[in-house]
Amino acid sequence: MADESTTVEETEDALKFDVKIEDAGPACKALTITIAEDQIRSRIEDSYGSLEDEAVLPGFRRGRAPRRLLEKRFAGHVRDDVKNNLLSESYTKALEDNDLDPLSDPQVEDAENLELPESGDLTFTVKVEVTPDVELPAFDSIEVTQTNRSVSDSDIDEEIERFQQQGGRPTTPEGAKIEEGDYAGVEVKILAGEDAGDDAEVLQHVPQDHVLINGKSAEYKGHVAGIVVDDLGKQLKGKTGGDVVTVSMTGPSGHENEDIKDKPITIQLTVQSVHRIEPASVEDITAQMGLGSEDELKERVRTMLEQRNEQNSKADLYQQVTDQLVEKVELELPTGITGQQSARVLQRQGMEMLYRGVPEEEVRAQLAEMRGASEEQAVRQLKQFFILDKASKDLDIDVDEQELNGRIAMLAMQQQRRPDKLRQEMAKQGQIEQLYLQIREQKTLDKILEQAKVTEVEGTSGGEAEPKAEKTTKKKTSKKKSSKKKASAKKADGGE
């Protein structure tokens, strides 16, 4: 849409203006808008007309103040108000009429010096980052492998052990020192600078966080306030209530906070409590699940793991598709949105893992790892989002309220919570839109897989995958563009 000029004119009362649209960088547009003098005068007259009806000046009844006094007293206010309304109305209408999907707030050039002219037209330029243009490949060029994994007895035993830990009784031994496998309640302060002291700027404060103390098997890695600390287990082992631990490091490249991202920081941890889990017995777990015997428990767990394997297999197919789309599509991202979208990308990835049955503690750990990913990986995730957003529109994919409620009910069941309470919490945290995007992307990938070449193989938890069968679906897909814009990239923010 480089160097394109249009005249916007609709009904008799609508604002009329000319707009010229030019490329101003990767996925960035410069809109030069010109509003004619007669439109400006008309809006000023309308504003004074409202004032004449409503203004109360000393010595005059409401609606009786002379126009010259109103102009003398309110001229500056009226002109500023008209200017702001004209800028907002023309910019919004220009975006709508030219099908531009903004990713960021508009930047008006020389805004501090922009005034309504005493005579003549008003011309101003707005720069805005928009959804980048995406040219999708043919979906039947995509080839993926589907691995069908079986559930072993050892898988079932490990899952029951996990249930025992989850259903165990937390104890708080008085005066206990932290050991591997414990949970520590900590107050977290992230301070600006290396080896920062108490007088340093506090970039983030978490009054209470719970940290799992990993040992050698996890290379002592841990996460606190969403940030991975390589030797956190070693740092906290042996500490007790009231002890303070400080860790100097560089903030993760994928962090949402620009003051933390790639900056020297000091993490200050104050130990508040030590919690030790006393595992529940198999009998207790069996009773909690309303089952009559250990054999019934194992059968229930087998069914759950088979369902999880199916979900993981589908997630693996999705990843293969998105990897190939990212490789096949050339796409320049706007320069200023990586940090802005990172939080939304992480949020959707977290919900995706919860949907697949990943334990909450593991979700937190993986999200912390993702924050530490390279800038290149973060950009790749955003590229993936824009590609799937375009595919969703081309394939006319949408999500209805029933699908949203169904997914929330599933998440609530996995977290053993009431669906209505979970929905309220998600709405409060702005997660409903992210859940909508997650479901839409999954439906889009399912539609793409209908046309992709899929080879099935058999596999076990520890065995080699063997080819089973090959199937190719080449179902013709509608290329009709959806007129719905519920899921603009502005609300995404990135990949999945």
TIDORO-322162 format. One line per 5 residues: number of its first residue (from 1); their letters; for each residue z, y, x of C-alpha. Coordinates in pm, 1 decimal. Example, Ala and Ser with C-alpha at 12.3 -4.5 7.8 and 13.67 -1.06 7.14 Angstrom:
# TIDORO-322162
1 = AS = 780.0:-450.0:1230.0 ~ 714.0:-106.0:1367.0 .
END
This chain:
# TIDORO-322162
1 = MADES = 0.0:0.0:0.0 ~ -69.8:230.8:290.6 ~ -165.6:590.8:217.1 ~ -188.5:553.0:-160.0 ~ -163.8:847.1:-397.9 .
6 = TTVEE = -88.0:831.6:-769.2 ~ -2.8:1070.5:-1047.7 ~ 288.1:964.4:-1265.0 ~ 256.1:1084.9:-1622.5 ~ 367.7:914.6:-1940.9 .
11 = TEDAL = 504.5:1066.1:-2259.8 ~ 509.1:1435.4:-2334.0 ~ 876.7:1466.4:-2235.2 ~ 856.1:1247.6:-1924.2 ~ 861.1:1402.7:-1577.9 .
16 = KFDVK = 514.0:1440.7:-1428.0 ~ 465.0:1427.4:-1050.8 ~ 232.1:1308.2:-775.8 ~ 339.6:1045.7:-522.6 ~ 179.0:942.7:-195.5 .
21 = IEDAG = 300.4:613.7:-44.6 ~ 259.1:530.6:324.7 ~ 385.7:257.9:558.1 ~ 676.3:383.2:769.7 ~ 763.4:70.6:968.4 .
26 = PACKA = 829.0:-298.4:898.9 ~ 885.8:-332.0:522.6 ~ 956.9:41.1:503.8 ~ 776.1:292.9:283.3 ~ 759.9:671.3:289.9 .
31 = LTITI = 719.4:820.7:-56.3 ~ 599.4:1182.0:-54.1 ~ 663.8:1320.8:-401.4 ~ 531.1:1650.3:-535.4 ~ 670.8:1799.7:-855.4 .
36 = AEDQI = 470.0:2087.5:-1003.3 ~ 617.7:2434.4:-1057.3 ~ 584.2:2411.8:-1436.9 ~ 793.0:2091.2:-1440.1 ~ 1066.9:2260.0:-1236.4 .
41 = RSRIE = 1072.7:2568.5:-1462.4 ~ 1084.5:2346.9:-1771.5 ~ 1391.3:2160.7:-1639.3 ~ 1564.1:2487.2:-1543.9 ~ 1501.0:2626.5:-1892.0 .
46 = DSYGS = 1639.5:2307.5:-2048.8 ~ 1951.1:2337.6:-1836.2 ~ 2011.0:2699.9:-1932.2 ~ 1944.3:2609.4:-2294.2 ~ 2231.2:2359.7:-2282.7 .
51 = LEDEA = 2452.6:2619.3:-2113.1 ~ 2377.5:2881.8:-2378.1 ~ 2500.5:2641.0:-2645.1 ~ 2813.8:2524.6:-2463.0 ~ 2929.4:2788.6:-2212.0 .
56 = VLPGF = 3239.5:2996.6:-2283.3 ~ 3270.4:3323.8:-2090.2 ~ 3553.5:3579.1:-2117.1 ~ 3482.5:3819.1:-2403.0 ~ 3219.8:3596.6:-2569.5 .
61 = RRGRA = 3241.5:3320.1:-2825.7 ~ 3094.8:2975.7:-2746.5 ~ 2715.4:2999.3:-2747.3 ~ 2712.0:3381.6:-2749.7 ~ 2712.2:3462.5:-2374.5 .
66 = PRRLL = 2401.5:3657.8:-2262.4 ~ 2145.8:3472.5:-2051.3 ~ 2171.3:3724.9:-1765.6 ~ 2545.4:3655.7:-1728.9 ~ 2486.8:3280.7:-1734.8 .
71 = EKRFA = 2223.8:3313.1:-1462.3 ~ 2453.1:3532.3:-1253.1 ~ 2745.3:3291.5:-1280.1 ~ 2576.8:2948.4:-1289.4 ~ 2243.2:2993.2:-1106.1 .
76 = GHVRD = 2348.9:2794.1:-798.6 ~ 2498.7:2512.6:-1003.3 ~ 2195.6:2491.3:-1233.2 ~ 1945.8:2478.2:-947.7 ~ 2143.6:2213.3:-758.2 .
81 = DVKNN = 2181.1:2003.6:-1071.9 ~ 1810.4:2029.4:-1156.8 ~ 1712.2:1948.2:-796.9 ~ 1929.5:1635.9:-784.6 ~ 1805.6:1514.4:-1121.7 .
86 = LLSES = 1441.9:1570.1:-1024.0 ~ 1485.6:1381.9:-695.7 ~ 1659.2:1088.0:-861.0 ~ 1427.6:1062.9:-1161.4 ~ 1101.7:1092.7:-967.0 .
91 = YTKAL = 1211.3:849.9:-694.2 ~ 1326.4:586.0:-945.2 ~ 1007.2:620.1:-1148.9 ~ 788.9:601.0:-837.1 ~ 954.6:273.3:-734.3 .
96 = EDNDL = 912.0:127.2:-1081.8 ~ 549.0:229.5:-1125.7 ~ 446.5:104.1:-780.8 ~ 639.7:-225.4:-805.8 ~ 856.3:-151.4:-501.1 .
101 = DPLSD = 1181.3:-346.6:-466.0 ~ 1428.4:-138.1:-258.7 ~ 1669.6:-304.6:-17.3 ~ 1868.4:0.8:83.6 ~ 1965.4:346.2:-33.5 .
106 = PQVED = 1686.7:607.3:-5.0 ~ 1686.8:851.0:285.8 ~ 1556.6:1195.8:188.8 ~ 1407.0:1372.0:489.7 ~ 1583.6:1698.1:578.3 .
111 = AENLE = 1804.7:1653.3:270.5 ~ 2060.0:1911.4:381.5 ~ 1794.4:2186.4:380.3 ~ 1603.5:2081.5:69.7 ~ 1615.2:2346.6:-205.1 .
116 = LPESG = 1422.9:2420.0:-522.8 ~ 1151.5:2674.1:-441.8 ~ 1169.6:3013.9:-613.1 ~ 802.7:2961.1:-693.8 ~ 548.8:2686.7:-633.3 .
121 = DLTFT = 581.3:2308.8:-620.0 ~ 867.8:2098.1:-482.8 ~ 758.0:1842.7:-221.5 ~ 991.9:1600.1:-48.1 ~ 967.8:1267.5:136.9 .
126 = VKVEV = 1189.6:964.9:84.1 ~ 1200.6:665.8:317.8 ~ 1323.6:332.7:183.8 ~ 1328.5:-26.3:305.2 ~ 1162.0:-259.2:57.5 .
131 = TPDVE = 1109.2:-629.2:8.0 ~ 851.8:-728.7:272.8 ~ 508.2:-861.7:178.0 ~ 494.5:-1241.3:202.0 ~ 181.2:-1456.8:212.7 .
136 = LPAFD = 280.2:-1814.4:129.9 ~ 103.6:-2123.9:265.7 ~ -32.5:-2401.3:43.3 ~ 264.8:-2612.1:-60.4 ~ 68.7:-2937.6:-25.7 .
141 = SIEVT = 53.4:-2869.7:350.4 ~ 429.4:-2936.5:375.2 ~ 539.6:-3283.8:492.7 ~ 903.1:-3399.3:468.7 ~ 1104.7:-3718.7:515.9 .
146 = QTNRS = 1367.3:-3828.0:263.7 ~ 1649.2:-4044.6:404.2 ~ 1839.1:-4261.1:155.0 ~ 2178.3:-4351.2:304.3 ~ 2411.7:-4625.3:187.1 .
151 = VSDSD = 2792.0:-4607.9:172.4 ~ 2994.0:-4832.5:406.1 ~ 3350.1:-4961.0:369.7 ~ 3458.4:-4739.1:660.6 ~ 3315.4:-4434.8:477.2 .
156 = IDEEI = 3534.3:-4521.4:179.5 ~ 3844.4:-4566.8:396.9 ~ 3788.1:-4228.4:566.1 ~ 3747.1:-4055.5:230.5 ~ 4069.5:-4209.5:97.6 .
161 = ERFQQ = 4249.6:-4089.3:411.4 ~ 4117.9:-3741.7:341.8 ~ 4250.4:-3764.5:-15.4 ~ 4587.5:-3864.7:126.7 ~ 4592.8:-3553.3:344.1 .
166 = QGGRP = 4476.1:-3327.9:59.4 ~ 4728.9:-3476.3:-181.5 ~ 5006.9:-3482.1:74.4 ~ 5327.5:-3286.8:56.7 ~ 5345.5:-2978.0:280.3 .
171 = TTPEG = 5675.1:-2947.2:463.1 ~ 5813.3:-2652.4:656.6 ~ 6042.7:-2790.1:926.5 ~ 6301.5:-2529.9:1020.2 ~ 6241.3:-2391.4:1369.3 .
176 = AKIEE = 5947.0:-2628.1:1421.0 ~ 5696.2:-2560.1:1695.2 ~ 5328.8:-2587.3:1611.7 ~ 5167.9:-2925.6:1680.7 ~ 4811.5:-3056.0:1648.4 .
181 = GDYAG = 4726.5:-3117.1:1282.4 ~ 4973.9:-2855.9:1156.9 ~ 4885.2:-2552.5:951.2 ~ 5013.8:-2216.4:1068.8 ~ 5066.9:-1923.0:835.1 .
186 = VEVKI = 4968.5:-1612.4:1034.3 ~ 4924.5:-1239.8:991.4 ~ 4594.6:-1134.4:1148.3 ~ 4492.5:-798.5:1290.9 ~ 4152.5:-748.2:1450.2 .
191 = LAGED = 4177.4:-455.1:1689.3 ~ 3898.4:-256.0:1851.1 ~ 3853.8:-310.3:2224.7 ~ 3937.8:-565.1:2490.3 ~ 4306.5:-642.6:2549.6 .
196 = AGDDA = 4389.4:-383.7:2283.1 ~ 4748.3:-280.4:2218.4 ~ 4934.6:-195.1:1899.7 ~ 4801.3:162.1:1907.5 ~ 4436.5:44.0:1889.3 .
201 = EVLQH = 4219.3:92.2:1580.6 ~ 4267.7:-186.4:1325.5 ~ 3922.5:-306.1:1219.3 ~ 4045.9:-574.6:981.5 ~ 4389.5:-676.1:854.2 .
206 = VPQDH = 4462.6:-1008.6:684.8 ~ 4830.6:-1011.2:580.0 ~ 4834.1:-1388.0:541.7 ~ 4589.5:-1651.6:663.8 ~ 4630.4:-2027.1:708.9 .
211 = VLING = 4501.9:-2181.1:1029.8 ~ 4445.5:-2551.6:1094.0 ~ 4556.9:-2645.2:1447.4 ~ 4280.7:-2861.9:1587.8 ~ 4329.6:-3081.3:1893.8 .
216 = KSAEY = 4113.5:-3244.2:2157.7 ~ 3891.4:-3425.7:1905.9 ~ 3773.1:-3084.1:1779.2 ~ 3776.3:-2928.7:2128.6 ~ 4074.0:-2715.4:2015.1 .
221 = KGHVA = 3835.8:-2490.2:1819.3 ~ 3971.6:-2306.6:1519.8 ~ 3885.3:-2018.6:1292.9 ~ 4094.1:-1724.8:1185.6 ~ 3985.6:-1445.1:949.4 .
226 = GIVVD = 3641.1:-1607.9:948.0 ~ 3597.0:-1591.0:1327.8 ~ 3573.7:-1895.8:1553.9 ~ 3816.6:-1896.7:1847.8 ~ 3724.4:-2162.3:2103.5 .
231 = DLGKQ = 4074.9:-2255.2:2220.9 ~ 4279.2:-2153.4:1917.6 ~ 4458.9:-2488.9:1910.6 ~ 4577.6:-2443.7:2268.6 ~ 4675.3:-2080.8:2206.0 .
236 = LKGKT = 4898.0:-2165.3:1907.4 ~ 5035.8:-2503.1:2011.1 ~ 5408.0:-2480.2:2081.1 ~ 5448.5:-2144.6:1903.9 ~ 5695.9:-2086.7:1621.5 .
241 = GGDVV = 5779.6:-1826.2:1356.0 ~ 5776.9:-1470.1:1492.4 ~ 5567.8:-1547.8:1801.2 ~ 5266.1:-1324.4:1867.0 ~ 4939.9:-1447.9:2020.6 .
246 = TVSMT = 4653.4:-1219.2:2123.8 ~ 4298.3:-1328.8:2194.9 ~ 4036.2:-1099.0:2351.1 ~ 3673.6:-1181.7:2281.6 ~ 3338.1:-1043.8:2172.3 .
251 = GPSGH = 3287.4:-1025.6:1798.0 ~ 3038.5:-1279.4:1656.3 ~ 2672.1:-1175.2:1642.4 ~ 2643.2:-1261.7:1275.0 ~ 2952.5:-1077.9:1154.8 .
256 = ENEDI = 2916.2:-858.6:847.1 ~ 3127.9:-575.1:991.4 ~ 2919.5:-366.0:1231.6 ~ 3240.7:-253.7:1410.3 ~ 3314.9:-618.0:1495.2 .
261 = KDKPI = 2962.8:-753.8:1546.7 ~ 2891.8:-797.7:1921.1 ~ 3179.7:-558.8:2003.5 ~ 3482.8:-623.3:2226.9 ~ 3776.2:-705.5:1999.4 .
266 = TIQLT = 4133.5:-829.8:2022.0 ~ 4266.1:-1070.7:1759.7 ~ 4642.6:-1038.3:1715.8 ~ 4813.9:-1330.7:1541.8 ~ 5175.7:-1319.0:1429.6 .
271 = VQSVH = 5306.5:-1663.8:1336.1 ~ 5482.3:-1650.8:997.7 ~ 5537.8:-2018.7:923.1 ~ 5456.3:-2374.3:1028.0 ~ 5343.2:-2628.7:769.4 .
276 = RIEPA = 5318.2:-3002.2:829.5 ~ 5145.2:-3237.8:586.1 ~ 5319.8:-3557.8:487.7 ~ 5028.2:-3776.8:366.5 ~ 5042.1:-3916.6:14.2 .
281 = SVEDI = 5042.3:-4292.2:-26.8 ~ 4737.5:-4479.5:-154.8 ~ 4943.4:-4567.1:-461.6 ~ 5009.6:-4197.8:-527.5 ~ 4638.7:-4111.7:-495.1 .
286 = TAQMG = 4547.9:-4398.8:-728.6 ~ 4796.3:-4274.0:-987.9 ~ 4684.5:-3909.0:-951.6 ~ 4327.3:-4013.4:-1030.9 ~ 4441.7:-4212.1:-1336.9 .
291 = LGSED = 4331.1:-4547.5:-1194.0 ~ 4504.4:-4882.9:-1218.0 ~ 4452.4:-5033.7:-874.2 ~ 4338.4:-4972.3:-517.9 ~ 4016.1:-5160.9:-592.3 .
296 = ELKER = 3940.0:-4919.3:-876.9 ~ 4011.7:-4629.7:-639.3 ~ 3766.5:-4767.1:-381.9 ~ 3500.1:-4813.7:-648.9 ~ 3550.3:-4455.2:-772.2 .
301 = VRTML = 3527.1:-4324.4:-415.5 ~ 3210.3:-4529.4:-354.6 ~ 3048.1:-4368.2:-659.0 ~ 3152.6:-4020.5:-543.0 ~ 3013.7:-4080.9:-192.3 .
306 = EQRNE = 2685.6:-4214.2:-330.2 ~ 2649.4:-3897.3:-536.6 ~ 2733.1:-3689.2:-230.5 ~ 2473.7:-3876.9:-24.5 ~ 2213.0:-3796.9:-289.7 .
311 = QNSKA = 2306.3:-3429.8:-276.2 ~ 2301.2:-3429.5:104.4 ~ 1963.8:-3603.0:103.8 ~ 1827.1:-3334.6:-127.9 ~ 1983.4:-3062.1:89.3 .
316 = DLYQQ = 1810.8:-3216.4:392.1 ~ 1476.9:-3205.2:208.8 ~ 1538.2:-2841.6:120.8 ~ 1610.1:-2762.3:485.7 ~ 1291.1:-2933.2:601.3 .
321 = VTDQL = 1086.7:-2735.1:349.1 ~ 1243.8:-2402.0:442.2 ~ 1208.2:-2473.3:815.1 ~ 835.9:-2531.6:770.9 ~ 792.1:-2226.2:550.1 .
326 = VEKVE = 967.7:-2007.0:806.7 ~ 740.7:-2142.2:1080.0 ~ 422.4:-2099.5:876.5 ~ 487.8:-1748.0:741.3 ~ 454.0:-1436.7:956.7 .
331 = LELPT = 697.7:-1177.1:833.5 ~ 835.7:-851.4:971.1 ~ 1183.2:-768.1:847.7 ~ 1315.8:-416.5:785.4 ~ 1510.5:-300.5:1089.3 .
336 = GITGQ = 1826.4:-193.6:911.3 ~ 1920.4:-476.1:678.0 ~ 2044.6:-761.4:896.7 ~ 2411.5:-660.1:889.4 ~ 2387.6:-544.7:529.8 .
341 = QSARV = 2262.6:-882.6:405.6 ~ 2470.9:-1115.1:627.2 ~ 2769.8:-1122.4:393.4 ~ 2553.2:-1227.3:99.0 ~ 2380.9:-1496.1:306.6 .
346 = LQRQG = 2717.0:-1642.7:409.9 ~ 2847.4:-1625.9:54.4 ~ 2558.2:-1832.2:-81.2 ~ 2580.5:-2081.8:204.6 ~ 2948.2:-2130.8:125.1 .
351 = MEMLY = 2873.4:-2198.8:-241.8 ~ 2597.3:-2441.3:-142.7 ~ 2842.0:-2642.6:68.9 ~ 3103.3:-2647.3:-208.7 ~ 2834.3:-2773.0:-448.4 .
356 = RGVPE = 2764.1:-3063.3:-209.8 ~ 3131.0:-3156.5:-209.5 ~ 3219.1:-3024.0:136.4 ~ 3599.4:-2975.9:158.8 ~ 3708.4:-2612.2:141.3 .
361 = EEVRA = 3865.6:-2613.7:488.0 ~ 3541.5:-2745.4:636.8 ~ 3344.0:-2479.5:446.8 ~ 3560.0:-2206.7:601.0 ~ 3511.4:-2357.4:946.4 .
366 = QLAEM = 3132.7:-2380.3:909.2 ~ 3105.0:-2024.5:779.2 ~ 3304.9:-1906.1:1079.4 ~ 3060.5:-2092.5:1304.9 ~ 2768.3:-1926.3:1125.9 .
371 = RGASE = 2915.7:-1583.1:1191.2 ~ 2897.7:-1664.6:1558.8 ~ 2530.4:-1752.8:1536.7 ~ 2277.7:-1557.7:1736.6 ~ 2095.7:-1253.4:1602.0 .
376 = EQAVR = 1778.3:-1463.1:1604.1 ~ 1938.1:-1716.9:1368.1 ~ 2062.7:-1442.1:1137.4 ~ 1712.8:-1294.1:1117.7 ~ 1573.1:-1641.1:1047.5 .
381 = QLKQF = 1809.0:-1679.6:751.5 ~ 1693.4:-1346.7:608.8 ~ 1330.4:-1440.8:658.9 ~ 1397.5:-1763.1:468.5 ~ 1545.1:-1566.0:180.1 .
386 = FILDK = 1244.0:-1336.9:140.8 ~ 1001.6:-1630.7:155.3 ~ 1185.1:-1822.9:-117.4 ~ 1224.1:-1505.5:-323.3 ~ 844.8:-1465.6:-319.6 .
391 = ASKDL = 792.6:-1834.6:-401.7 ~ 1036.0:-1804.6:-694.8 ~ 834.2:-1517.5:-839.9 ~ 499.4:-1689.1:-783.0 ~ 624.8:-2010.0:-946.8 .
396 = DIDVD = 788.8:-1813.9:-1231.4 ~ 1132.6:-1964.6:-1166.1 ~ 1430.9:-1831.4:-1356.9 ~ 1788.8:-1940.8:-1431.0 ~ 1945.6:-1928.6:-1776.4 .
401 = EQELN = 2309.2:-1884.4:-1875.9 ~ 2351.8:-2255.1:-1950.7 ~ 2250.8:-2348.5:-1596.9 ~ 2493.7:-2093.4:-1452.1 ~ 2779.4:-2222.6:-1665.9 .
406 = GRIAM = 2696.5:-2581.3:-1575.0 ~ 2712.3:-2507.7:-1202.8 ~ 3040.1:-2317.0:-1242.7 ~ 3184.9:-2612.0:-1436.9 ~ 3084.0:-2847.6:-1154.6 .
411 = LAMQQ = 3240.6:-2624.3:-890.0 ~ 3555.4:-2593.3:-1101.0 ~ 3582.6:-2971.6:-1130.8 ~ 3547.9:-3014.7:-753.7 ~ 3818.2:-2754.2:-694.7 .
416 = QRRPD = 4034.4:-2886.6:-981.4 ~ 4033.9:-2551.2:-1158.2 ~ 3955.3:-2422.0:-1504.5 ~ 3588.6:-2311.4:-1537.5 ~ 3676.8:-1988.7:-1721.3 .
421 = KLRQE = 3924.7:-1886.4:-1452.6 ~ 3677.8:-1965.2:-1173.6 ~ 3406.1:-1763.2:-1345.3 ~ 3638.5:-1463.6:-1381.2 ~ 3723.5:-1481.6:-1011.4 .
426 = MAKQG = 3357.3:-1517.1:-909.6 ~ 3260.6:-1220.8:-1127.8 ~ 3537.2:-1010.8:-973.2 ~ 3413.0:-1096.4:-622.0 ~ 3046.6:-1036.3:-708.5 .
431 = QIEQL = 2953.2:-1403.2:-665.2 ~ 2775.7:-1465.9:-996.7 ~ 2456.1:-1302.2:-871.7 ~ 2474.3:-1510.8:-554.8 ~ 2517.5:-1828.0:-761.2 .
436 = YLQIR = 2213.3:-1726.9:-968.1 ~ 2011.7:-1689.4:-648.6 ~ 2134.5:-2023.1:-514.2 ~ 2029.0:-2210.4:-828.8 ~ 1696.7:-2026.6:-839.8 .
441 = EQKTL = 1619.7:-2118.7:-479.4 ~ 1705.8:-2484.8:-543.1 ~ 1477.2:-2491.7:-847.2 ~ 1205.0:-2326.8:-639.9 ~ 1239.3:-2586.3:-363.6 .
446 = DKILE = 1227.8:-2865.8:-622.1 ~ 900.1:-2721.9:-751.1 ~ 758.7:-2698.1:-398.6 ~ 859.2:-3060.4:-331.3 ~ 647.8:-3167.6:-628.6 .
451 = QAKVT = 344.6:-3065.4:-423.5 ~ 471.0:-3163.8:-77.5 ~ 408.9:-3495.1:99.8 ~ 738.5:-3688.2:90.8 ~ 800.1:-4001.8:303.1 .
456 = EVEGT = 1108.5:-4205.5:209.6 ~ 1316.1:-4396.9:466.7 ~ 1630.6:-4608.1:440.0 ~ 1935.2:-4528.8:652.5 ~ 2306.8:-4602.1:682.9 .
461 = SGGEA = 2592.6:-4396.7:814.5 ~ 2549.8:-4527.3:1166.8 ~ 2212.5:-4700.3:1162.1 ~ 1851.4:-4617.8:1238.4 ~ 1635.2:-4493.5:956.7 .
466 = EPKAE = 1353.4:-4728.8:860.2 ~ 1036.3:-4628.8:670.4 ~ 1047.1:-4735.8:306.6 ~ 766.4:-4577.5:112.9 ~ 541.8:-4277.3:104.9 .
471 = KTTKK = 466.6:-4064.1:-194.1 ~ 268.3:-3748.8:-236.6 ~ 283.4:-3526.5:-541.0 ~ 13.3:-3264.8:-586.8 ~ 102.6:-3115.7:-917.2 .
476 = KTSKK = -80.5:-2792.8:-988.2 ~ 159.5:-2503.4:-999.5 ~ 128.0:-2189.3:-1206.2 ~ 66.5:-1880.2:-996.0 ~ 169.3:-1643.7:-1273.7 .
481 = KSSKK = 402.2:-1376.3:-1141.9 ~ 735.4:-1338.0:-1311.4 ~ 806.9:-996.2:-1452.3 ~ 1179.7:-1053.4:-1411.6 ~ 1360.9:-885.3:-1129.2 .
486 = KASAK = 1706.0:-1026.0:-1170.4 ~ 1723.2:-1139.8:-812.5 ~ 1602.3:-860.7:-592.4 ~ 1664.8:-894.3:-221.9 ~ 1895.5:-599.0:-251.7 .
491 = KADGG = 2145.4:-837.0:-409.0 ~ 2094.5:-1102.4:-152.4 ~ 2094.1:-1068.1:74.1 ~ 1925.2:-1351.2:299.1 ~ 1856.2:-1712.2:317.5 .
496 = E = 2077.0:-1952.2:177.5 .
END
